[in-house]
């Protein structure tokens, strides 16, 4: 089974500052990696995903993430945040291997990003 | 439909009562997942359907929880004899073919409160 660790439960930051939300995963197999965002009282929305190829992945709303296989990390970054980025962010991993659990996502506990004016 | 639809959006029930939560996935999505989101606990996997069968139900927390899917479409999650610890947001997601590389689409969830 996979496990996902989001090292920070809360990240406060001022508007227009850069931000990094950290994610590490533990898996003995090759994985797909994802970041989801959840705005208050809404479901989860896919922000970006790493499947293969370039380790730097760009997503919606100016976010990007870098897959680092040696460090088993997939940190999310944005160079300049807006107040509208205030939300909870979830890192998730799915195994590449076939099997009955193909497609099951393992989620981290989430990081609450709060952007202050 | 255009998205994953869950009903009801909010449910308050008395301890000991049974509840049914409904999920209507995106048309054509063969895979359907139920997750539970508790405050500060992240998302907890409950069960996965491929078509009408459930190859992975390892996340169901007790035998009070059951789920079914009919016609490869709508799914119902049933919680019998609800307890206060069942209070959470129950999220449903669907996926094309059940492979994560196609991505999940989540519904807005059902907030269950057991009083």
Interface residues (C-beta under 8 A of the other chain):
Chain A: X9 X32 X34 X36 X41 X42 X43 X44 X45 X46 X49 X51 X90 X94 X100 X101 X102 X103 X104 X105 X106 X107 X108 X109 X110
Chain B: X4 X31 X33 X35 X40 X41 X42 X43 X45 X48 X55 X56 X91 X93 X95 X97 X98 X99 X100 X101 X103 X104 X106 X107 X108 X109
